[in-house]
Amino acid sequence: MKVLISGASVGGPVLAYWLRRHGAEAELVERAPAPRSGGQAIDIRGAALTVADRMGVLEQARALRTTMRGMSMLDGEGNELMRSTEGTLSGGAFDSPDVEIMRDDLTALLMDAAAPDIRYGDSIAALAQDADGVDVTFDSGRRDRYDYVVGADGLHSNVRRLAFGPEERFVHHLGAYVSIFTAPNFLGLDHWQTWFQDGAVGGCVYSDRDTTTMRVNLGFQDGPVAYDHRDTDAQKRLIQERCAGLGWEGPRLLEAMWKADDFYFDAMAQVKMERWSAGRVTLVGDAGYCASPLSGQGTSLAMVGAYVLAQELAAGPAAALDRYEHRMRPFVAANQALATENPGQGAAPESIQRAATAITLD
């Protein structure tokens, strides 16, 4: 079996790892010219901990966890409203088995484990499938044929667009936007997370594992806003415009944003589809069922989805994609519901735990 996977973040390398373990040939293609740096702190929870353990990367992930000591919340002028040393909004309670890790640390671990055949700086230009396989034309001009093609390429999935149609049919906006970037730790944060809110704008800052740097989230609440998801400068201008009146350290954070070379911006949104598969093309992770950062479960969904998909393909191609969807649908529904359970406050810990374990892995 020969499988092409588009996207090299979380779901892509996990899928490549398990396909190869099952004896299949897996090839990754990634539009970016090199591994992507930066990103926010993300969580491995519930069933995803089992996937990480079975891949042999769980202990390494635990060694790279963020080790936050606590968090505080500020008003628009920088006055502290509350603090906690029992957990954080992003990572949950400190006494849980969950692993909070920086996105780029996790993706490096997964790529090392998968050691995939990967082509950077290229993308899929066209798909043409028949009953026996998929003919793929790449932006580079290269052509090849695969038994299956999998889109693990995120909220703005190119594979989804080619196989299912424009993203407007599937992406559901949740009323907010967020940017993420790395900056020098001029706030002197020491494994600490600080949240701040000033009306419809706000964000969060927390120290990196190397406390000389920090990760910054800046965002705003609004309905759908037109923007080019590949134009970084335009996205920075949008954040500058919307967050210009932000108090506390807002001006310095915006100044640091313009110097960041790992800036990321996107909408809080979910992907909802009646089917994740069309013939021999299917989707995994955010491409098919993005739950949004508001759920805290995007990473776990991608890891579990990739594991289940590889398992079903290995069990036999007949109806494999139907079995994948049948197993994953309840798990996806439970985790997507977390994003809207308690707007502005986050889902209850009990709800997160139930959703994170709402699937049985053979």
N, C-alpha and C positions, 0 to 999 in steps of 0.2 A: 504494500500500500504506500502510495506517495502522496503526501499532504503538503499543501502550501499554506502557510500562516502569515497573515498580514498584521504586523504590529509586534513590537519587542519590549513591551512594558511589563505587565504581570501575567496576564492570561497567555500571551504568546509563548514565552519560555516554559511555563508550566506545562502547556499542551505539548510542546516539542519534547520535553523531558519524558512525559508519560507515553507518547507515541513511540519514541525510540525504545523505551523499556518494553513495550508490547511488540517490538520487532518491525515497526513501520519506519518509513523514511520521511523525515520532517524537514522542511526548508522554511526559514523565516525571511521575510522581506520587510524592511523598515525605511520609511520615507526620510527620517532624520539621517544626517551624514555620519553620526556617531552616537554612542549611548547618551541618552538625555540625562543631564545633571539636574539637581534641585528637586523641587517638589515639597509637599507638606508631609507631616507625620501621618502615617497610615497604620491601620490595625489589622492584625491577624487574629481572628476570633473563631471559636466554636469548631465547626467542621474543617475550616481552613487550617487550624492547628494540626489536625490529623494529616492533611495533605502535606504540610511542611515537614512533619515528622517522617512521613513515609518517603519523602524526597531526601531526607538526611540533612535538612538545612535548619531545623527548628532550634537546635542548640546554638548555632551560629547567629540566628536571628535574635535569640535571647541575649547573646553577648553584645549585640549591636543596638539593643533597645534604647529608647530615649532617656530612661531613668530620670524622669521629671520628679521634682520634690513637692510640687504643688502648683497652685494657680491663684490668681487674683482677678477681680473684675473692677473696672474703673468706669466712671461716668465721662461725659464729654470733656470735662475740664481736668481729668486726671485724678479725681478724688476716688479713693478706694471704697468700693461698696461692699465687697466681701472677699474672703480668701479661704482656701482649703489646702490642707496638707494630706488629705485622704484620697485625692484623685484629681483628674483634670477633665474638662469638657471633651477634649479630643480623644483621650485614651481611656477614660473610665476610672474605676476604682483601682488603686494600687495593689490591692490584695487579690485581684482576679488573675486567672491564668493567661489572659490576653497579652499579646505582644505589640506594643507601639514601637514603630521603627520608621526612620526616614525613607521616603519612597526610593531615592536613589541607592540607599544601602540595600534595600530588599531586592530591587531589580538586578543589582550586581550579583547578589547571592544566587538568584534564580538563573541568571545567565551563566554563571560559573557551573552550576549544577547541570544545566541542560547542555552546555557546550554545543549549541546548535550550528547547523549550516546556515549562516546568515548573510544577507546582502543588504548593506546600508546604502542610503542615498538613492533608493529606487522605490517604485510604487507600481501598483496594478493599474493599467490603463484600460483594459477590456477583458471581459469574460465571455466565453462562448462554450456552452455545455451541451452534452448529449447524454444518453442513458448510461454511458460507460466512463465518462470523465469530463474534465473541464480544460479547455484550451485557454491559456492565459497569455496576454500580451502586456509587457511591462513598459513603463515610460522610457526606459533605456533602449527599447526596441527589441529586447530579447523576447523569445517566445518559448513556451514549454507546456507540457500537458501533465495534469495531476488527477488523481482519483477523487480528491476533495480539496476545496478551498475554504479556509476559515478566516473570517474577519475578527481579529482581536485588536482592532485599531480605534477603539475609543468612541466617545460621544459623537464625533463627526466622522464616523466610519466611511471610508471610501468603498469598502466591499459592500456595505449595506446599500449605499447609493447605487452602485452598479447592478446589484442583484435584486433590490427591492424598490428602489425609487428614491425621490428626494427626502431629506431628513425631516422636512416640515411635517411629513405624514406620521412621524414616529416620536419626535422629541417634544416633550411636554414641559414647559417652563414653570419653575416654582417660585418666581418672583424675586430673585436675587442673583447677584454676580460676585465673583471672588477672583482676586489676583493673588499669586504666591511667588515669592522671590527670596533670595538669600541676600543678606546685608551684613556689614560689620556690626558686631555686637556693641554698639555705642551706648546701649542701655545697661550694660553690665549684668545681664540676666545670667543666673547660674542654675541651670536645669530647672528653670521656672517659666511658667506660661502666664501671660497677661492679656486679658481680653478688654476691649474698650468699645464703647458705643456712644454715638452722638447723633441722635435722630435716626435717619435712614442710612447712615454710613457708620462704619466701624471696622473692627478687625481683631487680630490677635498676633502677638509676637512671642517667640520662645527660643531659647538658646539651642544651638545645634549640639551634636555630640562633642565637637570641638567648640568650646564656649567662646572662642574668638569671633564666631559668626552666629547669626540668628536667622530664623525663618520668619518671614513677615507675610501675613494675610491682610489684604485691604479689600473692602468690598462695599457694595451698596444694594439697597432694595429698590426694585423697580419692575415694571412689566417688561415685555419683550423689547429689546433694543437691537437695532440693526448694527452689525459690525462684522468685519472680516476676521475669521478665526485664525488666519495665517499672517495678519498684519500686526506685528508686535508693537510697533511705534504707535499705531492708531489705538490699540488697546491701552497703552500707557497714557495716551492723551485723554482717553475716556476716564480712566481712574483719576488722573490729575484733576479733570474738570469736576467729577462728582465728589471727590474727597478734598477739594481745595479748602473748605471751611472746617476741616476736622481739627479739633483741639488737641490738647496734650502734646504728644510728640509727632502729631500728624505731619507738619511741614518737613521734619527731618526724615521721616519715613518715606515721604514722597520724593524727596531729594535722592535718597538711596535707591529708590525704584528705578530712576533714570540711569543709574550706573550698573544695575543688575544685568547680568548676561544669561540668567536662567529664568527670566520672567515668564509666568504662565497666567492666562486669564481665560475664564469661561463662565457660562451660566450655570446656576444651580438648576438642573433639569433631570428628567427621567426619560428613558426610552421604553416605550410600550408597543409591543408588536403581537399580532395574532399568531404569527409563525416566525421562528428564528432561522428556518431553513427553506431554501428554494432549490429543489433538485439536489445537487451535490455541493452546494454552497451553504455554509451555515455561519452563525455568529456566536461569539463567546464574550463574557464580561460586558463592559460598558457599551460595546457596539450593539449588543442585542437586548440588554436589560439593565442599563445604567440606573442605579438607585440614587445617585447624586451624593456629594460629600455630606449632605445633611443626614444621610442614613448611617454614616460611619462604616458601611459594609461593602463598599465597592471592591476593595482588594480581596476580601474573603469570597465574594460572589465570583470574581474572575478566577481565583485559584480553584475553588470547588467546581465551577463550571468546566474549566479546562480538564480537571481530573475525570469528571463524569463523562465528558465527551470522548476523551481518549479511551476510557474503559468500554464505552458502548461501541465505538468503532472497532476496537480489538475483539469484541464479542461476536462480531459478524456484521458485514455491511448491510445486510437486509434489515431495513427498518431501524438502523442504528440511530439515525437522527431523530426519528419519532420517539425512541426510547430515551434519548438524551433530554428531549423536551418534556416528556412525561415525568421524569425524575426531578428535573430542575424547576418546573413551573411553580409548585407550592413553595419551594425555598425562596425563589425570586420574589413571589408575592409577599411573603412574610417580611423580607428584608426591605423591599421598596416601601412598605407601609410605615417603616420607622421614620422616614423622612417627613411625613406629614402627621404623625401621631400627636405631636405637641409643638406646634409652630413657635419658633422663637426660643424654645427651652430645651429641645432635644427629647428623644424617646426615653422612657423609663428604663432603668437598668434591667429590670425583669423582662421587659419586652425585647431588649437587645439580646439578652441571653437566650430567650426562646427562639428568636429568629435565627441567631447564629448557629443553633443546633437543630434546626428544623429540617434536617435531611440525614439519612443514614448512608454511610459510605461502606460498601462491601470491602 
